[in-house]
Amino acid sequence: MKTAYDIIKRPVVTEQSMELAGMKCYTFEVDPRANKIQIAKAAEEIFGVKVAKVNTLNLQGKVKRQGRYPEGRRPARKKAMITVTEDSKTIEFFEGMV
């Protein structure tokens, strides 16, 4: 059984995600095997907010070279954009960054 902290790995801090945080939409990197229902329950458990909607996005790893022939790939990951309800509180992690 996975815990909520195994499902939500870390926040994604970019310009676009900070703009979305002003509209109560927060972006996190999540476990690639987690579905939207598990992500919503994990966010409600960790942050104590009411989740309205979850959008997910699978990102493939970029192909990178280390020298002449060896070619590798960065790891694939999954992002989730979590929208909380209007009457819900905000997530404190994103408070000082917006």
PDB file as gemmi writes it, atoms N, CA and C in Angstrom:
CRYST1    1.000    1.000    1.000  90.00  90.00  90.00 P 1                      
ATOM      1  N   MET A   1       0.839  -1.184   0.000  1.00  0.00           N  
ATOM      2  CA  MET A   1       0.000   0.000   0.000  1.00  0.00           C  
ATOM      3  C   MET A   1       0.880   1.242   0.000  1.00  0.00           C  
ATOM      4  N   LYS A   2       0.645   2.126  -0.927  1.00  0.00           N  
ATOM      5  CA  LYS A   2       1.430   3.347  -1.013  1.00  0.00           C  
ATOM      6  C   LYS A   2       0.858   4.409  -0.098  1.00  0.00           C  
ATOM      7  N   THR A   3       1.748   5.181   0.504  1.00  0.00           N  
ATOM      8  CA  THR A   3       1.307   6.295   1.332  1.00  0.00           C  
ATOM      9  C   THR A   3       1.131   7.527   0.440  1.00  0.00           C  
ATOM     10  N   ALA A   4       0.547   8.567   0.999  1.00  0.00           N  
ATOM     11  CA  ALA A   4       0.337   9.800   0.244  1.00  0.00           C  
ATOM     12  C   ALA A   4       1.662  10.424  -0.158  1.00  0.00           C  
ATOM     13  N   TYR A   5       2.676  10.261   0.674  1.00  0.00           N  
ATOM     14  CA  TYR A   5       3.985  10.836   0.374  1.00  0.00           C  
ATOM     15  C   TYR A   5       4.728  10.056  -0.699  1.00  0.00           C  
ATOM     16  N   ASP A   6       4.340   8.810  -0.956  1.00  0.00           N  
ATOM     17  CA  ASP A   6       4.904   8.050  -2.068  1.00  0.00           C  
ATOM     18  C   ASP A   6       4.274   8.471  -3.385  1.00  0.00           C  
ATOM     19  N   ILE A   7       3.035   8.929  -3.351  1.00  0.00           N  
ATOM     20  CA  ILE A   7       2.330   9.323  -4.571  1.00  0.00           C  
ATOM     21  C   ILE A   7       2.766  10.709  -5.028  1.00  0.00           C  
ATOM     22  N   ILE A   8       2.752  11.695  -4.124  1.00  0.00           N  
ATOM     23  CA  ILE A   8       3.189  13.051  -4.477  1.00  0.00           C  
ATOM     24  C   ILE A   8       4.654  13.176  -4.098  1.00  0.00           C  
ATOM     25  N   LYS A   9       5.517  13.335  -5.113  1.00  0.00           N  
ATOM     26  CA  LYS A   9       6.959  13.337  -4.875  1.00  0.00           C  
ATOM     27  C   LYS A   9       7.487  14.721  -4.519  1.00  0.00           C  
ATOM     28  N   ARG A  10       7.239  15.707  -5.392  1.00  0.00           N  
ATOM     29  CA  ARG A  10       7.784  17.044  -5.157  1.00  0.00           C  
ATOM     30  C   ARG A  10       7.007  18.062  -5.977  1.00  0.00           C  
ATOM     31  N   PRO A  11       7.049  19.339  -5.574  1.00  0.00           N  
ATOM     32  CA  PRO A  11       6.386  20.372  -6.378  1.00  0.00           C  
ATOM     33  C   PRO A  11       7.227  20.738  -7.595  1.00  0.00           C  
ATOM     34  N   VAL A  12       6.563  21.170  -8.643  1.00  0.00           N  
ATOM     35  CA  VAL A  12       7.238  21.652  -9.851  1.00  0.00           C  
ATOM     36  C   VAL A  12       7.206  23.168  -9.791  1.00  0.00           C  
ATOM     37  N   VAL A  13       8.394  23.786  -9.728  1.00  0.00           N  
ATOM     38  CA  VAL A  13       8.488  25.238  -9.584  1.00  0.00           C  
ATOM     39  C   VAL A  13       9.014  25.817 -10.893  1.00  0.00           C  
ATOM     40  N   THR A  14       8.107  26.344 -11.704  1.00  0.00           N  
ATOM     41  CA  THR A  14       8.453  27.026 -12.948  1.00  0.00           C  
ATOM     42  C   THR A  14       7.629  28.303 -13.030  1.00  0.00           C  
ATOM     43  N   GLU A  15       7.908  29.124 -14.025  1.00  0.00           N  
ATOM     44  CA  GLU A  15       7.137  30.359 -14.190  1.00  0.00           C  
ATOM     45  C   GLU A  15       5.659  30.054 -14.424  1.00  0.00           C  
ATOM     46  N   GLN A  16       5.389  29.096 -15.278  1.00  0.00           N  
ATOM     47  CA  GLN A  16       4.008  28.768 -15.599  1.00  0.00           C  
ATOM     48  C   GLN A  16       3.275  28.182 -14.392  1.00  0.00           C  
ATOM     49  N   SER A  17       3.950  27.343 -13.614  1.00  0.00           N  
ATOM     50  CA  SER A  17       3.284  26.759 -12.448  1.00  0.00           C  
ATOM     51  C   SER A  17       3.044  27.808 -11.365  1.00  0.00           C  
ATOM     52  N   MET A  18       3.895  28.819 -11.280  1.00  0.00           N  
ATOM     53  CA  MET A  18       3.683  29.888 -10.297  1.00  0.00           C  
ATOM     54  C   MET A  18       2.497  30.775 -10.699  1.00  0.00           C  
ATOM     55  N   GLU A  19       2.300  30.985 -11.993  1.00  0.00           N  
ATOM     56  CA  GLU A  19       1.122  31.727 -12.457  1.00  0.00           C  
ATOM     57  C   GLU A  19      -0.152  30.951 -12.151  1.00  0.00           C  
ATOM     58  N   LEU A  20      -0.115  29.638 -12.356  1.00  0.00           N  
ATOM     59  CA  LEU A  20      -1.280  28.808 -12.056  1.00  0.00           C  
ATOM     60  C   LEU A  20      -1.567  28.756 -10.562  1.00  0.00           C  
ATOM     61  N   ALA A  21      -0.530  28.891  -9.726  1.00  0.00           N  
ATOM     62  CA  ALA A  21      -0.734  28.856  -8.276  1.00  0.00           C  
ATOM     63  C   ALA A  21      -1.591  30.036  -7.816  1.00  0.00           C  
ATOM     64  N   GLY A  22      -1.538  31.154  -8.529  1.00  0.00           N  
ATOM     65  CA  GLY A  22      -2.389  32.283  -8.204  1.00  0.00           C  
ATOM     66  C   GLY A  22      -3.859  31.992  -8.456  1.00  0.00           C  
ATOM     67  N   MET A  23      -4.148  31.018  -9.313  1.00  0.00           N  
ATOM     68  CA  MET A  23      -5.524  30.622  -9.611  1.00  0.00           C  
ATOM     69  C   MET A  23      -5.907  29.330  -8.880  1.00  0.00           C  
ATOM     70  N   LYS A  24      -5.160  29.000  -7.814  1.00  0.00           N  
ATOM     71  CA  LYS A  24      -5.391  27.810  -6.993  1.00  0.00           C  
ATOM     72  C   LYS A  24      -5.244  26.508  -7.781  1.00  0.00           C  
ATOM     73  N   CYS A  25      -4.274  26.476  -8.675  1.00  0.00           N  
ATOM     74  CA  CYS A  25      -3.932  25.265  -9.417  1.00  0.00           C  
ATOM     75  C   CYS A  25      -2.448  25.001  -9.172  1.00  0.00           C  
ATOM     76  N   TYR A  26      -2.127  23.883  -8.525  1.00  0.00           N  
ATOM     77  CA  TYR A  26      -0.766  23.590  -8.091  1.00  0.00           C  
ATOM     78  C   TYR A  26      -0.226  22.400  -8.864  1.00  0.00           C  
ATOM     79  N   THR A  27       1.072  22.452  -9.217  1.00  0.00           N  
ATOM     80  CA  THR A  27       1.691  21.429 -10.047  1.00  0.00           C  
ATOM     81  C   THR A  27       2.683  20.618  -9.210  1.00  0.00           C  
ATOM     82  N   PHE A  28       2.574  19.294  -9.311  1.00  0.00           N  
ATOM     83  CA  PHE A  28       3.450  18.386  -8.578  1.00  0.00           C  
ATOM     84  C   PHE A  28       3.941  17.287  -9.491  1.00  0.00           C  
ATOM     85  N   GLU A  29       5.134  16.755  -9.178  1.00  0.00           N  
ATOM     86  CA  GLU A  29       5.592  15.534  -9.824  1.00  0.00           C  
ATOM     87  C   GLU A  29       5.059  14.380  -8.991  1.00  0.00           C  
ATOM     88  N   VAL A  30       4.448  13.400  -9.643  1.00  0.00           N  
ATOM     89  CA  VAL A  30       3.797  12.304  -8.941  1.00  0.00           C  
ATOM     90  C   VAL A  30       4.339  10.963  -9.433  1.00  0.00           C  
ATOM     91  N   ASP A  31       3.965   9.902  -8.738  1.00  0.00           N  
ATOM     92  CA  ASP A  31       4.346   8.549  -9.120  1.00  0.00           C  
ATOM     93  C   ASP A  31       3.701   8.212 -10.467  1.00  0.00           C  
ATOM     94  N   PRO A  32       4.469   7.687 -11.422  1.00  0.00           N  
ATOM     95  CA  PRO A  32       3.905   7.397 -12.749  1.00  0.00           C  
ATOM     96  C   PRO A  32       2.774   6.375 -12.745  1.00  0.00           C  
ATOM     97  N   ARG A  33       2.690   5.532 -11.733  1.00  0.00           N  
ATOM     98  CA  ARG A  33       1.648   4.510 -11.673  1.00  0.00           C  
ATOM     99  C   ARG A  33       0.384   4.993 -10.966  1.00  0.00           C  
ATOM    100  N   ALA A  34       0.396   6.203 -10.421  1.00  0.00           N  
ATOM    101  CA  ALA A  34      -0.756   6.717  -9.675  1.00  0.00           C  
ATOM    102  C   ALA A  34      -1.818   7.252 -10.632  1.00  0.00           C  
ATOM    103  N   ASN A  35      -3.097   7.038 -10.283  1.00  0.00           N  
ATOM    104  CA  ASN A  35      -4.178   7.580 -11.100  1.00  0.00           C  
ATOM    105  C   ASN A  35      -4.720   8.854 -10.454  1.00  0.00           C  
ATOM    106  N   LYS A  36      -5.694   9.486 -11.098  1.00  0.00           N  
ATOM    107  CA  LYS A  36      -6.194  10.783 -10.642  1.00  0.00           C  
ATOM    108  C   LYS A  36      -6.874  10.702  -9.277  1.00  0.00           C  
ATOM    109  N   ILE A  37      -7.565   9.618  -9.020  1.00  0.00           N  
ATOM    110  CA  ILE A  37      -8.259   9.472  -7.735  1.00  0.00           C  
ATOM    111  C   ILE A  37      -7.245   9.353  -6.601  1.00  0.00           C  
ATOM    112  N   GLN A  38      -6.187   8.575  -6.806  1.00  0.00           N  
ATOM    113  CA  GLN A  38      -5.154   8.434  -5.790  1.00  0.00           C  
ATOM    114  C   GLN A  38      -4.430   9.754  -5.554  1.00  0.00           C  
ATOM    115  N   ILE A  39      -4.181  10.506  -6.605  1.00  0.00           N  
ATOM    116  CA  ILE A  39      -3.501  11.796  -6.482  1.00  0.00           C  
ATOM    117  C   ILE A  39      -4.370  12.777  -5.701  1.00  0.00           C  
ATOM    118  N   ALA A  40      -5.667  12.814  -5.981  1.00  0.00           N  
ATOM    119  CA  ALA A  40      -6.575  13.726  -5.278  1.00  0.00           C  
ATOM    120  C   ALA A  40      -6.649  13.377  -3.793  1.00  0.00           C  
ATOM    121  N   LYS A  41      -6.752  12.090  -3.464  1.00  0.00           N  
ATOM    122  CA  LYS A  41      -6.808  11.684  -2.059  1.00  0.00           C  
ATOM    123  C   LYS A  41      -5.509  11.996  -1.328  1.00  0.00           C  
ATOM    124  N   ALA A  42      -4.368  11.827  -2.008  1.00  0.00           N  
ATOM    125  CA  ALA A  42      -3.073  12.127  -1.393  1.00  0.00           C  
ATOM    126  C   ALA A  42      -2.928  13.621  -1.115  1.00  0.00           C  
ATOM    127  N   ALA A  43      -3.373  14.464  -2.048  1.00  0.00           N  
ATOM    128  CA  ALA A  43      -3.284  15.913  -1.857  1.00  0.00           C  
ATOM    129  C   ALA A  43      -4.190  16.363  -0.715  1.00  0.00           C  
ATOM    130  N   GLU A  44      -5.378  15.785  -0.622  1.00  0.00           N  
ATOM    131  CA  GLU A  44      -6.291  16.135   0.471  1.00  0.00           C  
ATOM    132  C   GLU A  44      -5.714  15.707   1.818  1.00  0.00           C  
ATOM    133  N   GLU A  45      -5.033  14.565   1.849  1.00  0.00           N  
ATOM    134  CA  GLU A  45      -4.457  14.070   3.099  1.00  0.00           C  
ATOM    135  C   GLU A  45      -3.241  14.894   3.527  1.00  0.00           C  
ATOM    136  N   ILE A  46      -2.361  15.208   2.599  1.00  0.00           N  
ATOM    137  CA  ILE A  46      -1.121  15.911   2.936  1.00  0.00           C  
ATOM    138  C   ILE A  46      -1.381  17.378   3.267  1.00  0.00           C  
ATOM    139  N   PHE A  47      -2.118  18.076   2.405  1.00  0.00           N  
ATOM    140  CA  PHE A  47      -2.256  19.524   2.530  1.00  0.00           C  
ATOM    141  C   PHE A  47      -3.555  19.964   3.202  1.00  0.00           C  
ATOM    142  N   GLY A  48      -4.505  19.079   3.382  1.00  0.00           N  
ATOM    143  CA  GLY A  48      -5.762  19.434   4.036  1.00  0.00           C  
ATOM    144  C   GLY A  48      -6.620  20.368   3.202  1.00  0.00           C  
ATOM    145  N   VAL A  49      -6.657  20.172   1.905  1.00  0.00           N  
ATOM    146  CA  VAL A  49      -7.461  20.991   0.995  1.00  0.00           C  
ATOM    147  C   VAL A  49      -8.535  20.129   0.354  1.00  0.00           C  
ATOM    148  N   LYS A  50      -9.504  20.762  -0.267  1.00  0.00           N  
ATOM    149  CA  LYS A  50     -10.560  20.066  -1.012  1.00  0.00           C  
ATOM    150  C   LYS A  50     -10.221  20.169  -2.499  1.00  0.00           C  
ATOM    151  N   VAL A  51      -9.979  19.040  -3.146  1.00  0.00           N  
ATOM    152  CA  VAL A  51      -9.566  19.006  -4.550  1.00  0.00           C  
ATOM    153  C   VAL A  51     -10.791  19.041  -5.453  1.00  0.00           C  
ATOM    154  N   ALA A  52     -10.774  19.961  -6.429  1.00  0.00           N  
ATOM    155  CA  ALA A  52     -11.860  20.069  -7.391  1.00  0.00           C  
ATOM    156  C   ALA A  52     -11.573  19.244  -8.648  1.00  0.00           C  
ATOM    157  N   LYS A  53     -10.311  19.286  -9.128  1.00  0.00           N  
ATOM    158  CA  LYS A  53      -9.990  18.645 -10.401  1.00  0.00           C  
ATOM    159  C   LYS A  53      -8.512  18.279 -10.424  1.00  0.00           C  
ATOM    160  N   VAL A  54      -8.180  17.192 -11.121  1.00  0.00           N  
ATOM    161  CA  VAL A  54      -6.796  16.767 -11.298  1.00  0.00           C  
ATOM    162  C   VAL A  54      -6.565  16.506 -12.774  1.00  0.00           C  
ATOM    163  N   ASN A  55      -5.539  17.155 -13.336  1.00  0.00           N  
ATOM    164  CA  ASN A  55      -5.106  16.889 -14.705  1.00  0.00           C  
ATOM    165  C   ASN A  55      -3.715  16.279 -14.634  1.00  0.00           C  
ATOM    166  N   THR A  56      -3.468  15.231 -15.430  1.00  0.00           N  
ATOM    167  CA  THR A  56      -2.171  14.567 -15.414  1.00  0.00           C  
ATOM    168  C   THR A  56      -1.520  14.650 -16.777  1.00  0.00           C  
ATOM    169  N   LEU A  57      -0.183  14.527 -16.774  1.00  0.00           N  
ATOM    170  CA  LEU A  57       0.592  14.639 -17.996  1.00  0.00           C  
ATOM    171  C   LEU A  57       1.802  13.723 -17.878  1.00  0.00           C  
ATOM    172  N   ASN A  58       1.958  12.778 -18.807  1.00  0.00           N  
ATOM    173  CA  ASN A  58       3.127  11.901 -18.838  1.00  0.00           C  
ATOM    174  C   ASN A  58       4.195  12.537 -19.713  1.00  0.00           C  
ATOM    175  N   LEU A  59       5.404  12.677 -19.180  1.00  0.00           N  
ATOM    176  CA  LEU A  59       6.517  13.281 -19.901  1.00  0.00           C  
ATOM    177  C   LEU A  59       7.570  12.218 -20.167  1.00  0.00           C  
ATOM    178  N   GLN A  60       7.963  12.047 -21.416  1.00  0.00           N  
ATOM    179  CA  GLN A  60       9.007  11.105 -21.771  1.00  0.00           C  
ATOM    180  C   GLN A  60      10.369  11.733 -21.522  1.00  0.00           C  
ATOM    181  N   GLY A  61      11.349  10.913 -21.172  1.00  0.00           N  
ATOM    182  CA  GLY A  61      12.698  11.409 -20.923  1.00  0.00           C  
ATOM    183  C   GLY A  61      13.383  11.835 -22.209  1.00  0.00           C  
ATOM    184  N   LYS A  62      14.193  12.880 -22.095  1.00  0.00           N  
ATOM    185  CA  LYS A  62      14.922  13.377 -23.263  1.00  0.00           C  
ATOM    186  C   LYS A  62      16.129  12.486 -23.551  1.00  0.00           C  
ATOM    187  N   VAL A  63      16.467  12.332 -24.828  1.00  0.00           N  
ATOM    188  CA  VAL A  63      17.640  11.562 -25.235  1.00  0.00           C  
ATOM    189  C   VAL A  63      18.860  12.462 -25.079  1.00  0.00           C  
ATOM    190  N   LYS A  64      19.869  11.961 -24.370  1.00  0.00           N  
ATOM    191  CA  LYS A  64      21.099  12.721 -24.121  1.00  0.00           C  
ATOM    192  C   LYS A  64      22.303  11.882 -24.486  1.00  0.00           C  
ATOM    193  N   ARG A  65      23.384  12.563 -24.878  1.00  0.00           N  
ATOM    194  CA  ARG A  65      24.633  11.878 -25.218  1.00  0.00           C  
ATOM    195  C   ARG A  65      25.683  12.194 -24.179  1.00  0.00           C  
ATOM    196  N   GLN A  66      26.536  11.211 -23.918  1.00  0.00           N  
ATOM    197  CA  GLN A  66      27.681  11.388 -23.036  1.00  0.00           C  
ATOM    198  C   GLN A  66      28.920  10.997 -23.833  1.00  0.00           C  
ATOM    199  N   GLY A  67      29.348  11.860 -24.707  1.00  0.00           N  
ATOM    200  CA  GLY A  67      30.505  11.544 -25.529  1.00  0.00           C  
ATOM    201  C   GLY A  67      30.088  11.253 -26.959  1.00  0.00           C  
ATOM    202  N   ARG A  68      30.824  10.363 -27.627  1.00  0.00           N  
ATOM    203  CA  ARG A  68      30.604  10.136 -29.043  1.00  0.00           C  
ATOM    204  C   ARG A  68      29.453   9.170 -29.313  1.00  0.00           C  
ATOM    205  N   TYR A  69      29.512   7.945 -28.794  1.00  0.00           N  
ATOM    206  CA  TYR A  69      28.520   6.938 -29.140  1.00  0.00           C  
ATOM    207  C   TYR A  69      27.470   6.654 -28.079  1.00  0.00           C  
ATOM    208  N   PRO A  70      27.854   6.576 -26.826  1.00  0.00           N  
ATOM    209  CA  PRO A  70      26.841   6.158 -25.848  1.00  0.00           C  
ATOM    210  C   PRO A  70      25.683   7.154 -25.796  1.00  0.00           C  
ATOM    211  N   GLU A  71      24.522   6.625 -25.957  1.00  0.00           N  
ATOM    212  CA  GLU A  71      23.335   7.476 -25.927  1.00  0.00           C  
ATOM    213  C   GLU A  71      22.425   6.959 -24.825  1.00  0.00           C  
ATOM    214  N   GLY A  72      21.959   7.866 -23.989  1.00  0.00           N  
ATOM    215  CA  GLY A  72      21.085   7.473 -22.898  1.00  0.00           C  
ATOM    216  C   GLY A  72      19.826   8.311 -22.905  1.00  0.00           C  
ATOM    217  N   ARG A  73      18.997   8.056 -21.952  1.00  0.00           N  
ATOM    218  CA  ARG A  73      17.726   8.752 -21.864  1.00  0.00           C  
ATOM    219  C   ARG A  73      17.504   9.171 -20.418  1.00  0.00           C  
ATOM    220  N   ARG A  74      17.048  10.400 -20.227  1.00  0.00           N  
ATOM    221  CA  ARG A  74      16.663  10.840 -18.896  1.00  0.00           C  
ATOM    222  C   ARG A  74      15.391  10.114 -18.491  1.00  0.00           C  
ATOM    223  N   PRO A  75      15.141   9.993 -17.196  1.00  0.00           N  
ATOM    224  CA  PRO A  75      13.964   9.215 -16.781  1.00  0.00           C  
ATOM    225  C   PRO A  75      12.647   9.897 -17.139  1.00  0.00           C  
ATOM    226  N   ALA A  76      11.656   9.081 -17.473  1.00  0.00           N  
ATOM    227  CA  ALA A  76      10.312   9.586 -17.731  1.00  0.00           C  
ATOM    228  C   ALA A  76       9.668   9.955 -16.405  1.00  0.00           C  
ATOM    229  N   ARG A  77       8.713  10.894 -16.432  1.00  0.00           N  
ATOM    230  CA  ARG A  77       8.050  11.312 -15.200  1.00  0.00           C  
ATOM    231  C   ARG A  77       6.610  11.689 -15.491  1.00  0.00           C  
ATOM    232  N   LYS A  78       5.867  11.905 -14.431  1.00  0.00           N  
ATOM    233  CA  LYS A  78       4.451  12.253 -14.559  1.00  0.00           C  
ATOM    234  C   LYS A  78       4.181  13.486 -13.716  1.00  0.00           C  
ATOM    235  N   LYS A  79       3.484  14.460 -14.303  1.00  0.00           N  
ATOM    236  CA  LYS A  79       3.108  15.673 -13.595  1.00  0.00           C  
ATOM    237  C   LYS A  79       1.604  15.669 -13.373  1.00  0.00           C  
ATOM    238  N   ALA A  80       1.191  16.323 -12.295  1.00  0.00           N  
ATOM    239  CA  ALA A  80      -0.232  16.458 -12.003  1.00  0.00           C  
ATOM    240  C   ALA A  80      -0.507  17.914 -11.647  1.00  0.00           C  
ATOM    241  N   MET A  81      -1.522  18.503 -12.284  1.00  0.00           N  
ATOM    242  CA  MET A  81      -1.987  19.844 -11.959  1.00  0.00           C  
ATOM    243  C   MET A  81      -3.242  19.678 -11.111  1.00  0.00           C  
ATOM    244  N   ILE A  82      -3.139  20.058  -9.839  1.00  0.00           N  
ATOM    245  CA  ILE A  82      -4.219  19.866  -8.878  1.00  0.00           C  
ATOM    246  C   ILE A  82      -4.915  21.203  -8.662  1.00  0.00           C  
ATOM    247  N   THR A  83      -6.206  21.270  -8.985  1.00  0.00           N  
ATOM    248  CA  THR A  83      -7.004  22.468  -8.769  1.00  0.00           C  
ATOM    249  C   THR A  83      -7.836  22.264  -7.514  1.00  0.00           C  
ATOM    250  N   VAL A  84      -7.734  23.226  -6.582  1.00  0.00           N  
ATOM    251  CA  VAL A  84      -8.510  23.134  -5.345  1.00  0.00           C  
ATOM    252  C   VAL A  84      -9.746  24.015  -5.479  1.00  0.00           C  
ATOM    253  N   THR A  85     -10.743  23.760  -4.641  1.00  0.00           N  
ATOM    254  CA  THR A  85     -11.988  24.527  -4.702  1.00  0.00           C  
ATOM    255  C   THR A  85     -11.768  25.952  -4.221  1.00  0.00           C  
ATOM    256  N   GLU A  86     -12.699  26.843  -4.567  1.00  0.00           N  
ATOM    257  CA  GLU A  86     -12.582  28.256  -4.213  1.00  0.00           C  
ATOM    258  C   GLU A  86     -12.650  28.478  -2.704  1.00  0.00           C  
ATOM    259  N   ASP A  87     -13.474  27.706  -2.001  1.00  0.00           N  
ATOM    260  CA  ASP A  87     -13.614  27.898  -0.559  1.00  0.00           C  
ATOM    261  C   ASP A  87     -12.528  27.184   0.239  1.00  0.00           C  
ATOM    262  N   SER A  88     -11.653  26.432  -0.422  1.00  0.00           N  
ATOM    263  CA  SER A  88     -10.585  25.710   0.249  1.00  0.00           C  
ATOM    264  C   SER A  88      -9.410  26.645   0.519  1.00  0.00           C  
ATOM    265  N   LYS A  89      -8.589  26.276   1.510  1.00  0.00           N  
ATOM    266  CA  LYS A  89      -7.407  27.085   1.794  1.00  0.00           C  
ATOM    267  C   LYS A  89      -6.341  26.836   0.735  1.00  0.00           C  
ATOM    268  N   THR A  90      -5.325  27.697   0.689  1.00  0.00           N  
ATOM    269  CA  THR A  90      -4.244  27.538  -0.273  1.00  0.00           C  
ATOM    270  C   THR A  90      -3.178  26.619   0.309  1.00  0.00           C  
ATOM    271  N   ILE A  91      -2.301  26.152  -0.543  1.00  0.00           N  
ATOM    272  CA  ILE A  91      -1.189  25.307  -0.103  1.00  0.00           C  
ATOM    273  C   ILE A  91      -0.054  26.236   0.309  1.00  0.00           C  
ATOM    274  N   GLU A  92       0.417  26.101   1.545  1.00  0.00           N  
ATOM    275  CA  GLU A  92       1.379  27.043   2.117  1.00  0.00           C  
ATOM    276  C   GLU A  92       2.727  27.045   1.414  1.00  0.00           C  
ATOM    277  N   PHE A  93       3.092  25.937   0.781  1.00  0.00           N  
ATOM    278  CA  PHE A  93       4.395  25.867   0.126  1.00  0.00           C  
ATOM    279  C   PHE A  93       4.527  26.925  -0.963  1.00  0.00           C  
ATOM    280  N   PHE A  94       3.439  27.213  -1.673  1.00  0.00           N  
ATOM    281  CA  PHE A  94       3.478  28.134  -2.799  1.00  0.00           C  
ATOM    282  C   PHE A  94       3.201  29.588  -2.385  1.00  0.00           C  
ATOM    283  N   GLU A  95       2.959  29.856  -1.095  1.00  0.00           N  
ATOM    284  CA  GLU A  95       2.570  31.189  -0.641  1.00  0.00           C  
ATOM    285  C   GLU A  95       3.641  32.245  -0.911  1.00  0.00           C  
ATOM    286  N   GLY A  96       4.873  32.014  -0.514  1.00  0.00           N  
ATOM    287  CA  GLY A  96       5.920  33.013  -0.630  1.00  0.00           C  
ATOM    288  C   GLY A  96       6.477  33.174  -2.026  1.00  0.00           C  
ATOM    289  N   MET A  97       6.186  32.253  -2.922  1.00  0.00           N  
ATOM    290  CA  MET A  97       6.782  32.266  -4.253  1.00  0.00           C  
ATOM    291  C   MET A  97       5.965  33.038  -5.275  1.00  0.00           C  
ATOM    292  N   VAL A  98       4.693  33.212  -5.036  1.00  0.00           N  
ATOM    293  CA  VAL A  98       3.830  33.860  -6.026  1.00  0.00           C  
ATOM    294  C   VAL A  98       4.000  35.347  -5.964  1.00  0.00           C  
TER     295      VAL A  98                                                      
END                                                                             
